[in-house]
């Protein structure tokens, strides 16, 4: 059981770090390179959310104190962030791929979506880090 928890926690932290870090970078550089990072980002988001759900069920399902409230806030922010990225960035990439080579500028909604997702992931990270000490 301890090994399973260690693996789940490691996968959770590593995938969330990649997801958040690439989101912060894309938000900062106005989405340049978004096409190459979108699929790995969504994969990392799925792994982070799935392992987070496993950790919740294994460690926190029976309790609902301050720690669990903070973890729920973080989880909800992360879920909203992936929905924003999937809906707005994914939709824009479909449109962008249909354009000709000369007119492939990243739409403003992609930049805004990454900035909103980055803010939500900052809140998620802060809530989850604070939960340990609640």
The 8 nearest C-alpha neighbors of each residue, nearest first, counted from 0:
[[1, 3, 2, 4, 5, 57, 6, 7],
 [2, 0, 4, 3, 5, 6, 7, 8],
 [1, 3, 5, 4, 0, 6, 7, 8],
 [4, 2, 0, 6, 1, 5, 7, 8],
 [5, 3, 7, 1, 2, 6, 8, 0],
 [4, 6, 2, 8, 3, 7, 9, 1],
 [5, 7, 9, 3, 4, 8, 10, 2],
 [8, 6, 4, 10, 9, 5, 50, 11],
 [7, 9, 11, 5, 10, 6, 4, 12],
 [10, 8, 6, 12, 11, 7, 13, 5],
 [9, 11, 7, 13, 8, 12, 14, 6],
 [12, 10, 47, 8, 9, 50, 14, 13],
 [11, 13, 15, 9, 10, 14, 16, 8],
 [14, 12, 16, 10, 15, 11, 9, 17],
 [13, 15, 43, 17, 16, 47, 11, 12],
 [16, 14, 18, 12, 47, 17, 13, 19],
 [15, 17, 13, 19, 14, 18, 20, 12],
 [18, 16, 20, 14, 15, 19, 21, 13],
 [19, 17, 15, 40, 21, 16, 20, 43],
 [18, 20, 22, 16, 21, 17, 15, 23],
 [21, 19, 17, 23, 22, 18, 16, 24],
 [20, 22, 24, 23, 18, 19, 17, 25],
 [21, 23, 19, 25, 20, 24, 117, 113],
 [24, 22, 26, 20, 21, 117, 25, 19],
 [23, 25, 21, 27, 26, 22, 28, 20],
 [26, 24, 30, 22, 28, 27, 23, 29],
 [25, 27, 114, 113, 23, 24, 29, 28],
 [26, 28, 24, 25, 29, 23, 30, 114],
 [27, 29, 25, 30, 26, 31, 24, 110],
 [30, 28, 110, 26, 27, 31, 25, 105],
 [29, 31, 25, 33, 110, 28, 26, 32],
 [30, 32, 33, 29, 28, 25, 105, 34],
 [33, 31, 34, 35, 30, 36, 25, 37],
 [32, 34, 30, 36, 35, 31, 37, 25],
 [33, 35, 32, 37, 36, 92, 38, 31],
 [34, 36, 33, 32, 37, 38, 39, 31],
 [37, 35, 33, 39, 34, 38, 40, 32],
 [36, 38, 40, 34, 39, 33, 35, 41],
 [37, 39, 41, 40, 36, 42, 35, 34],
 [40, 38, 42, 36, 41, 37, 43, 35],
 [41, 39, 43, 37, 18, 38, 42, 36],
 [40, 42, 44, 38, 43, 39, 45, 37],
 [43, 41, 39, 45, 40, 44, 38, 46],
 [42, 44, 14, 46, 40, 41, 45, 18],
 [45, 43, 41, 47, 42, 46, 18, 48],
 [44, 46, 42, 48, 43, 47, 49, 41],
 [45, 47, 43, 49, 44, 48, 50, 42],
 [48, 46, 11, 44, 15, 50, 14, 45],
 [47, 49, 51, 45, 46, 50, 44, 52],
 [50, 48, 52, 46, 51, 47, 45, 53],
 [49, 51, 53, 52, 47, 11, 48, 7],
 [52, 50, 48, 54, 49, 53, 47, 55],
 [53, 51, 55, 49, 50, 54, 48, 56],
 [52, 54, 50, 56, 51, 55, 57, 49],
 [53, 55, 51, 57, 52, 56, 58, 50],
 [56, 54, 59, 52, 58, 53, 57, 60],
 [57, 55, 60, 53, 54, 58, 59, 52],
 [56, 58, 54, 55, 53, 59, 60, 4],
 [57, 59, 55, 54, 56, 60, 61, 53],
 [60, 58, 55, 62, 61, 56, 57, 67],
 [59, 61, 56, 62, 55, 58, 57, 63],
 [60, 62, 59, 63, 58, 56, 57, 55],
 [63, 61, 59, 60, 64, 67, 58, 66],
 [64, 62, 67, 68, 65, 61, 59, 66],
 [63, 65, 67, 66, 62, 68, 133, 69],
 [64, 66, 68, 67, 133, 69, 63, 130],
 [67, 65, 130, 69, 133, 64, 68, 70],
 [66, 68, 70, 63, 64, 69, 65, 71],
 [69, 67, 65, 71, 70, 66, 72, 64],
 [68, 70, 72, 66, 126, 71, 67, 130],
 [69, 71, 67, 73, 127, 68, 72, 74],
 [72, 70, 74, 68, 73, 69, 75, 67],
 [73, 71, 69, 75, 70, 74, 76, 68],
 [123, 74, 72, 70, 76, 126, 71, 75],
 [73, 75, 71, 77, 76, 72, 70, 78],
 [74, 76, 78, 72, 77, 73, 71, 79],
 [77, 75, 79, 73, 119, 74, 78, 123],
 [76, 78, 80, 74, 75, 79, 120, 123],
 [79, 77, 75, 81, 80, 76, 74, 82],
 [78, 80, 82, 76, 77, 81, 83, 75],
 [81, 79, 116, 77, 83, 78, 82, 119],
 [82, 80, 84, 78, 83, 79, 85, 77],
 [81, 83, 79, 85, 80, 84, 86, 78],
 [84, 82, 80, 86, 81, 85, 87, 79],
 [83, 85, 81, 88, 82, 87, 86, 112],
 [84, 86, 89, 82, 83, 88, 87, 81],
 [87, 85, 83, 84, 89, 90, 82, 88],
 [86, 88, 90, 84, 89, 83, 85, 91],
 [87, 89, 84, 91, 109, 90, 85, 86],
 [90, 88, 85, 92, 91, 86, 87, 93],
 [91, 89, 87, 93, 88, 92, 86, 94],
 [90, 92, 88, 94, 93, 89, 95, 87],
 [93, 91, 95, 89, 94, 90, 96, 88],
 [92, 94, 90, 91, 96, 95, 89, 97],
 [93, 95, 91, 92, 97, 96, 90, 98],
 [94, 96, 92, 98, 97, 93, 91, 103],
 [95, 97, 93, 94, 98, 92, 103, 99],
 [98, 96, 95, 94, 99, 93, 92, 103],
 [99, 97, 95, 96, 103, 102, 100, 94],
 [98, 100, 101, 102, 97, 103, 96, 95],
 [99, 101, 102, 103, 98, 96, 97, 104],
 [102, 100, 99, 103, 98, 104, 95, 97],
 [101, 103, 100, 99, 104, 98, 95, 105],
 [104, 102, 100, 101, 95, 98, 105, 99],
 [103, 105, 102, 106, 95, 101, 31, 107],
 [104, 106, 103, 107, 30, 109, 31, 95],
 [107, 105, 108, 109, 104, 110, 91, 95],
 [106, 108, 110, 109, 111, 105, 29, 112],
 [107, 109, 111, 106, 110, 112, 87, 88],
 [110, 108, 112, 88, 107, 111, 106, 113],
 [109, 111, 107, 113, 29, 108, 30, 112],
 [110, 112, 108, 114, 113, 109, 115, 107],
 [113, 111, 109, 115, 114, 110, 108, 116],
 [114, 112, 116, 26, 110, 111, 115, 117],
 [113, 115, 117, 26, 111, 116, 112, 118],
 [114, 116, 112, 118, 117, 113, 111, 119],
 [115, 117, 80, 113, 119, 114, 118, 112],
 [118, 116, 114, 120, 115, 119, 23, 22],
 [119, 117, 121, 115, 120, 116, 114, 122],
 [120, 118, 116, 122, 76, 121, 117, 80],
 [119, 121, 123, 117, 122, 118, 77, 124],
 [122, 120, 118, 124, 123, 119, 125, 117],
 [121, 123, 125, 119, 120, 124, 126, 118],
 [73, 124, 122, 120, 126, 121, 76, 125],
 [123, 125, 121, 127, 122, 126, 120, 128],
 [124, 126, 122, 128, 127, 123, 129, 121],
 [127, 125, 129, 123, 73, 69, 124, 128],
 [126, 128, 130, 124, 70, 129, 125, 73],
 [127, 129, 125, 130, 126, 131, 124, 132],
 [130, 128, 126, 131, 127, 132, 125, 133],
 [131, 129, 66, 133, 127, 132, 128, 69],
 [130, 132, 129, 133, 128, 66, 127, 126],
 [131, 133, 130, 129, 66, 128, 65, 127],
 [132, 130, 66, 131, 65, 129, 69, 64]]
